[in-house]
């Protein structure tokens, strides 16, 4: 039996914590939102069973489970969750949709070309809701395929540079760095500088007595390592004056993955392994979040998850970290002239990952209940609460998320750290030279081939050039099998975003 909101508040439902209150008015009244606790308490979905596919806990799997239990108690529906590790998620999404296993899927947005034929468009009720209109424009755009809004945005993925602010304020280390390199100790702005500064910090003992590592990042082959590498390659291979494709030349669909910019980035990546914490050569996303969040390393460049984890009130480095946009490069490969161009002011190419997303299967017998759950999952109270838990994997994607009061008053962040964090969003929005995930048919197969090649180079089984030559060969074969013209049509949508055409 569904419960009346008057009888069960949010904090009472499933023994969850009270809704987050940043101390400011919400961007729109809770009661006017069709997906609020107040609104959903008036819905009756008794007899409705929804099967939901989602990533394993904690990243995304845990908040989905939390809000599923709340939704059940509010509406009387029964929600069955199917948790899957990331390495198995892509095939399970496709099999599940084709065989009508699931009503709702939480998945990687880059898989939209494969999933689009099996998804329902977002209903007008949701499109017209204030919480949807609050979404940052480019996160609205990536939910669209062939003119239809097929994804319900729940997360705003991007990468940015994160570092321990306190170690840069250590006078002894600053003096030692000046003595060793003849230059002041500054936060690195290029990937070359990252390795240099990480090499200096790695193994050092801080004033607190703790031994620090230089860098931590995703290196596990089946756990989003491809994203980590793409982010690193972006400033070397995304030339601001060269349009028409980052992964492929759009005209020919010839892979660019083995061109000099990508190769140089893989060389940097390989060198960085010397500065990882123990076991860091096989770290997945959750490992990175925990490692950086506990202060084990000076640097990471990743999703918001690790930064939020570090800034949680119980973290040993709470209010001791800061943020910048991802490092750039002064040398950028120009594929038109076939030479390296020098950028005195540094070339930045922010990596905007498509991120976690959600959708409703067209085969569901309960479209209204399914969309209501997704709306409820992302309502203001749930979203605000989830943003502040690093392991959840829910990152900012709404304009209201960039409100400084939200972080200062609600999370006890220092104003200067909050300003630095929000500045990364503003800079990424302003830079037109940017990179998105590869979103074409069977993108998962392309990323699998890339992960295998990159891992071979990291393990020393082949050179960076050899590894990426092999990836390029596999990508050509995939294009031929799937159809070059079919892939060109899909890739054109990505290029429009890369080149800021839409």
Secondary structure as GFF3:
##gff-version 3
##sequence-region A 1 502
A	DSSP	three_ten_helix	13	15	.	.	.	ID=ss1
A	DSSP	three_ten_helix	30	32	.	.	.	ID=ss2
A	DSSP	alpha_helix	37	40	.	.	.	ID=ss3
A	DSSP	beta_strand	49	55	.	.	.	ID=ss4
A	DSSP	alpha_helix	61	75	.	.	.	ID=ss5
A	DSSP	beta_strand	78	84	.	.	.	ID=ss6
A	DSSP	alpha_helix	86	98	.	.	.	ID=ss7
A	DSSP	beta_strand	104	108	.	.	.	ID=ss8
A	DSSP	three_ten_helix	109	111	.	.	.	ID=ss9
A	DSSP	alpha_helix	112	115	.	.	.	ID=ss10
A	DSSP	three_ten_helix	116	118	.	.	.	ID=ss11
A	DSSP	alpha_helix	124	127	.	.	.	ID=ss12
A	DSSP	alpha_helix	130	133	.	.	.	ID=ss13
A	DSSP	alpha_helix	137	141	.	.	.	ID=ss14
A	DSSP	beta_strand	144	145	.	.	.	ID=ss15
A	DSSP	beta_strand	148	149	.	.	.	ID=ss16
A	DSSP	beta_strand	152	153	.	.	.	ID=ss17
A	DSSP	beta_strand	160	164	.	.	.	ID=ss18
A	DSSP	three_ten_helix	166	169	.	.	.	ID=ss19
A	DSSP	alpha_helix	171	181	.	.	.	ID=ss20
A	DSSP	alpha_helix	191	201	.	.	.	ID=ss21
A	DSSP	beta_strand	213	215	.	.	.	ID=ss22
A	DSSP	alpha_helix	225	237	.	.	.	ID=ss23
A	DSSP	beta_strand	248	249	.	.	.	ID=ss24
A	DSSP	beta_strand	254	255	.	.	.	ID=ss25
A	DSSP	alpha_helix	260	272	.	.	.	ID=ss26
A	DSSP	three_ten_helix	273	275	.	.	.	ID=ss27
A	DSSP	three_ten_helix	280	282	.	.	.	ID=ss28
A	DSSP	alpha_helix	285	293	.	.	.	ID=ss29
A	DSSP	beta_strand	297	302	.	.	.	ID=ss30
A	DSSP	alpha_helix	304	311	.	.	.	ID=ss31
A	DSSP	beta_strand	321	324	.	.	.	ID=ss32
A	DSSP	beta_strand	329	334	.	.	.	ID=ss33
A	DSSP	beta_strand	339	347	.	.	.	ID=ss34
A	DSSP	beta_strand	350	352	.	.	.	ID=ss35
A	DSSP	beta_strand	356	360	.	.	.	ID=ss36
A	DSSP	alpha_helix	367	377	.	.	.	ID=ss37
A	DSSP	alpha_helix	380	387	.	.	.	ID=ss38
A	DSSP	three_ten_helix	390	392	.	.	.	ID=ss39
A	DSSP	three_ten_helix	399	402	.	.	.	ID=ss40
A	DSSP	alpha_helix	404	411	.	.	.	ID=ss41
A	DSSP	alpha_helix	415	430	.	.	.	ID=ss42
A	DSSP	beta_strand	434	436	.	.	.	ID=ss43
A	DSSP	alpha_helix	443	458	.	.	.	ID=ss44
A	DSSP	alpha_helix	464	482	.	.	.	ID=ss45
A	DSSP	alpha_helix	484	498	.	.	.	ID=ss46
###
